[in-house]
């Protein structure tokens, strides 16, 4: 008997279009003989629709043609055997929609509420993984207060108003500025000069009230994929070769000169350590189902640093997670079957 599967895409985050790109690949590779699929889309205003499945590309502006407005979201959820959320960013990857699935009592693919919320927030990911002994680059937490003022928040949660002095003394320039709960490099900026710091912090604060400022390390970007629940497996390490100064949204999804390499072009000892760290990160946040764990490798010292854990990684045709799993011997279609079945473990 086919399982009733709801696939959800779109969402209200800055990564809305990436979700629809991922969902196109998912629908093209899903074994329809195993599932009775309901395809649901969430537009950027938060309205839910049952989508026409006979579309070649959900990333097109015509994605809502022939769609039917969904009035009883909760009722439809309760009719499903399992949900596959292909959602990235706020309201899709941060524990919000996972809480809705929990309330509906329906199994769903991916990390649970706590792991999703913690892993989405780079600041609190850092705090938790510091206790797990995962090495990270030096960083500062900048917060946009409700009155609009930007301040540095130190480890004692005191607020420091002189941001420029604090960044210059503790990190130096250049540095990287990242919206804490954004992904796909949205709200991420390189700051080379002190004079540009506040302008770029203000820009990042348009995406999130929480901002991470990190020291700049001349590094190689490396990623690995984790799959499983109690006894997860870890793929080989892949290497990002961005075309440009760093891996921006455009270089990830639009620049054909950006490349990935599996396995990474680094020593096996380094790859083994990264895989060990990836497994520890996944366990430390109480991961479930799947995650992609990203690292930096300092070109001068060979020091490994955690970049982030991504609990709902991209599933586009060029995304690293399915590529790493394919290299591991798990095809795209088989991978979808695996993550769906992992959803039933409670």
C-alpha positions in Angstrom: 0.0 0.0 0.0 1.3 3.5 -0.9 2.2 5.8 1.9 0.4 9.2 2.0 3.2 11.7 1.6 2.9 15.4 1.8 5.8 17.3 0.2 6.0 21.0 1.2 8.0 23.7 -0.5 8.3 27.5 -0.8 7.9 29.2 2.5 8.3 32.8 3.8 12.1 32.9 4.2 14.8 34.6 2.1 15.5 31.1 0.7 12.1 30.7 -0.8 13.3 30.2 -4.3 15.9 27.7 -3.3 13.2 25.6 -1.7 11.2 25.5 -5.0 14.4 24.6 -6.9 15.1 21.8 -4.4 11.5 20.6 -4.7 11.7 20.3 -8.5 14.6 17.9 -8.1 12.8 16.0 -5.3 9.6 15.5 -7.4 11.6 14.4 -10.4 13.4 11.7 -8.3 10.6 10.6 -6.0 9.5 7.0 -6.5 5.8 7.6 -7.1 5.1 3.9 -7.0 5.7 4.0 -3.2 3.8 7.2 -2.4 0.5 8.9 -2.8 1.8 12.4 -3.0 0.2 15.7 -2.1 2.3 18.6 -3.2 1.9 21.7 -1.1 3.3 25.2 -1.6 3.6 28.1 0.8 3.9 31.5 -0.8 5.9 34.3 0.7 2.9 35.8 2.4 2.3 32.5 4.3 -0.7 31.2 2.3 -0.8 27.5 1.7 -1.8 25.9 -1.7 -2.2 22.4 -3.1 0.0 22.6 -6.2 -0.4 21.1 -9.6 2.2 18.2 -9.7 2.4 18.3 -13.5 5.1 21.0 -13.6 8.6 20.7 -15.0 10.0 23.5 -12.9 8.6 24.7 -9.7 11.0 27.6 -9.6 9.2 29.3 -12.5 6.8 32.2 -11.8 4.0 30.0 -12.9 4.3 27.6 -10.0 0.9 28.6 -8.5 -1.0 28.1 -11.8 -3.9 25.6 -11.3 -3.2 25.7 -7.5 -6.0 25.4 -5.0 -6.0 27.5 -1.8 -5.7 25.2 1.3 -8.1 26.3 4.0 -7.6 23.4 6.5 -3.9 22.9 6.8 -4.1 21.0 10.1 -6.8 18.7 8.8 -4.8 17.8 5.7 -1.7 17.2 7.8 -3.6 14.7 10.0 -4.6 12.7 7.0 -0.9 12.1 6.0 1.3 9.2 6.8 4.5 11.3 6.6 5.6 14.8 5.6 8.7 15.7 3.6 9.4 19.4 4.2 11.6 20.8 1.4 11.9 24.2 3.2 15.0 26.3 4.0 15.4 29.2 6.4 12.9 30.9 8.7 9.6 29.2 9.4 10.8 26.0 7.6 14.1 25.0 9.1 14.1 26.7 12.4 11.7 24.4 14.4 8.6 26.4 13.6 6.9 24.1 11.1 8.4 21.1 12.9 6.3 22.2 15.9 3.2 22.2 13.7 3.9 18.6 12.5 4.4 17.6 16.2 1.0 19.1 17.1 -0.6 17.3 14.2 1.0 14.0 15.3 2.4 13.3 11.8 5.9 11.8 11.2 8.1 14.2 9.3 11.6 14.1 7.7 14.4 15.9 9.4 15.6 17.2 12.7 13.1 17.7 15.5 12.1 21.1 17.1 15.1 21.6 19.4 17.8 20.5 16.9 16.2 22.6 14.1 15.9 25.7 16.3 19.4 25.5 17.7 21.1 24.6 14.4 19.3 27.5 12.6 20.8 30.1 14.9 24.5 30.3 14.3 25.1 32.1 17.6 23.5 29.4 19.8 25.0 26.6 17.6 28.4 28.0 18.5 27.6 28.1 22.2 26.4 24.5 22.3 29.1 23.1 20.1 31.8 24.9 22.1 30.9 22.6 25.0 31.3 19.6 22.7 34.8 20.5 21.9 34.2 21.5 18.3 36.8 24.1 17.1 35.4 27.3 15.7 36.8 30.6 14.4 36.8 33.6 16.8 33.5 35.4 16.6 31.3 38.1 18.2 27.5 38.3 18.7 25.9 41.5 17.6 22.3 42.1 18.4 19.8 44.6 17.1 17.8 45.7 20.1 14.1 46.3 19.8 14.8 50.0 19.9 16.9 49.6 16.8 20.3 50.1 18.4 23.1 47.6 17.5 25.3 46.3 20.3 27.8 43.6 20.9 26.7 40.9 23.4 29.6 39.4 25.3 29.7 35.9 27.0 28.2 37.3 30.2 25.4 38.8 28.0 26.4 42.3 28.8 25.8 44.8 26.0 28.7 46.8 24.5 27.9 49.8 22.4 31.3 50.5 20.8 31.0 47.9 18.1 33.8 49.2 15.8 36.4 49.2 18.6 35.3 45.7 19.9 35.5 44.1 16.4 38.8 45.8 15.6 40.4 44.7 18.9 39.0 41.1 19.1 38.8 40.1 15.4 40.4 42.7 13.2 39.7 43.3 9.5 38.8 41.8 7.2 36.0 39.9 8.9 32.7 38.3 7.9 29.2 39.4 8.9 26.4 36.9 8.8 22.7 37.1 9.6 22.5 34.4 12.3 19.3 32.6 11.2 19.7 32.9 7.5 21.2 30.4 5.0 22.4 30.0 1.4 24.8 33.0 2.2 21.8 35.4 2.3 22.7 38.3 4.6 26.4 37.4 4.5 29.0 40.0 3.8 32.8 40.4 3.8 34.0 43.6 5.5 37.5 44.7 4.6 37.6 48.1 6.3 36.5 49.5 9.7 34.6 52.3 7.9 32.3 49.8 6.2 31.4 47.8 9.3 28.3 49.6 10.5 26.8 49.8 7.0 27.2 46.1 6.5 25.9 45.3 10.0 22.8 47.4 9.3 22.3 45.5 6.0 22.6 42.1 7.8 20.2 43.3 10.4 17.5 43.5 7.7 17.5 39.7 7.6 17.9 39.0 11.4 18.2 40.7 14.7 21.0 38.4 15.6 24.3 38.8 13.7 27.5 36.9 13.9 30.8 38.6 13.1 33.6 36.2 12.5 37.4 36.5 11.9 38.5 36.0 8.3 40.5 32.9 7.7 42.1 32.1 4.4 40.4 28.7 4.1 39.1 25.8 2.0 35.4 25.1 2.4 34.6 21.5 3.1 31.3 19.7 3.7 30.1 16.3 4.7 26.7 14.6 4.8 25.2 12.7 7.8 22.3 10.3 7.4 20.5 8.3 10.1 19.1 8.4 13.6 20.7 6.2 16.3 23.6 5.0 14.2 24.1 7.7 11.5 26.6 7.3 8.7 28.8 10.0 7.4 29.8 10.5 3.8 33.2 11.3 2.4 34.2 15.0 2.5 33.4 17.3 -0.4 35.2 20.5 -1.3 33.6 23.7 -2.4 35.5 25.6 -5.1 33.7 29.0 -5.4 34.2 31.3 -8.3 34.7 34.6 -6.4 36.0 35.7 -3.1 33.6 33.5 -1.1 30.6 31.2 -1.5 27.8 33.7 -2.1 24.2 32.9 -3.1 25.0 33.6 -6.7 28.1 31.4 -6.8 26.0 28.5 -5.2 23.1 28.6 -7.5 23.9 30.8 -10.6 27.6 30.7 -11.3 28.5 27.7 -13.5 32.2 28.3 -12.8 31.7 27.4 -9.1 32.6 23.7 -8.6 32.4 20.9 -6.1 34.9 18.1 -5.7 34.3 14.7 -4.0 36.4 13.6 -2.3 38.1 16.8 -1.2 41.6 17.5 -2.3 43.0 17.4 1.3 44.9 14.8 3.3 43.0 11.7 4.4 43.8 12.4 8.0 42.1 15.8 7.7 39.0 14.2 6.1 38.8 11.5 8.8 38.9 14.2 11.5 36.2 16.2 9.7 34.0 13.1 9.6 34.6 12.5 13.3 33.6 16.1 14.1 30.5 16.0 11.8 29.2 13.0 13.7 29.9 14.7 17.0 28.1 17.8 15.9 25.0 15.8 14.7 24.8 14.0 18.1 25.5 17.2 20.1 22.4 18.9 18.7 20.4 15.6 18.9 20.1 15.4 15.1 17.5 13.3 13.4 17.4 11.9 9.8 19.8 14.1 7.9 22.1 17.1 8.1 25.0 18.6 6.2 27.9 19.7 8.3 30.2 22.4 6.9 33.8 23.2 7.9 36.7 25.6 7.1 40.3 24.4 6.7 42.9 27.0 7.3 45.3 26.9 4.4 48.3 28.0 6.5 47.8 25.9 9.6 45.6 23.0 8.5 43.4 23.9 11.5 39.8 22.6 11.1 36.9 24.9 12.1 33.2 24.3 12.1 31.2 26.6 9.8 27.6 25.4 10.4 25.2 22.5 10.5 22.4 22.6 8.0 19.4 20.4 9.1 17.5 20.7 5.9 20.2 20.9 3.3 19.6 21.9 -0.3 18.2 19.2 -2.6 18.7 20.9 -6.0 20.4 18.9 -8.8 23.7 20.7 -7.9 23.4 20.6 -4.1 26.2 19.0 -2.1 24.1 16.8 0.2 22.6 14.5 -2.6 26.0 14.5 -4.4 27.8 13.4 -1.2 25.2 10.6 -0.6 25.5 9.5 -4.3 29.2 9.2 -3.9 28.5 7.2 -0.7 26.5 4.7 -2.9 23.0 6.0 -2.2 21.2 7.3 -5.3 18.9 10.4 -5.1 15.7 8.3 -5.3 17.0 5.8 -2.7 18.1 8.8 -0.5 14.5 10.1 -0.5 13.2 6.7 0.5 15.7 6.5 3.3 15.0 9.9 4.8 11.2 9.2 4.6 11.5 5.9 6.4 13.8 7.5 9.1 11.0 9.9 9.8 9.0 7.2 11.5 11.6 6.7 14.3 10.4 8.5 17.4 
